[in-house]
Amino acid sequence: MKGNITFTMIKPTAIERGHAGHILTKIIDAGFQITALKLTRLTVSQAKKFYEVHAGKPFFDSLVDFMSSGPIVAAILMRENAVEEYRHLIGSTDPAKAEEGSVRKLFGTSMQANAVHGSDSDENAQIEAAFFFSTLERFSFQENKW
């Protein structure tokens, strides 16, 4: 549902350092519901496709190499005003400039290895979620009450 979902990836360095569980806990504690979740690894080709909006930029090749260097956790998150709320939770792209207590401040190590990716718009949240998850892999809390 547009406006109430966002997409995130926990990046390879955060996985390697054992932070996935801590990051997922922060997400849940912030009031997000996880509606799809998977541990996977991007191929170089998949990383190029996912980040094609950055093709031609100086950091593109290193970003593709980094994002295909190890496993990632992909997730669709749901809550009201999801994109904006998640961007606030994760903090600035640069962990050194991120707000205290934000995901990137706590778990990021550099601009590239900043622990997580987060959608920057409702439109991109839909596109990015569809890149990783079929409709069969998604759970809707609104249709299926627990």
Helices and strands as residue ranges (DSSP letters): E 5-10, H 12-16, H 20-29, E 33-40, H 44-50, G 52-54, H 60-67, E 72-78, H 82-90, H 103-107, E 116-118, H 122-132, G 135-137
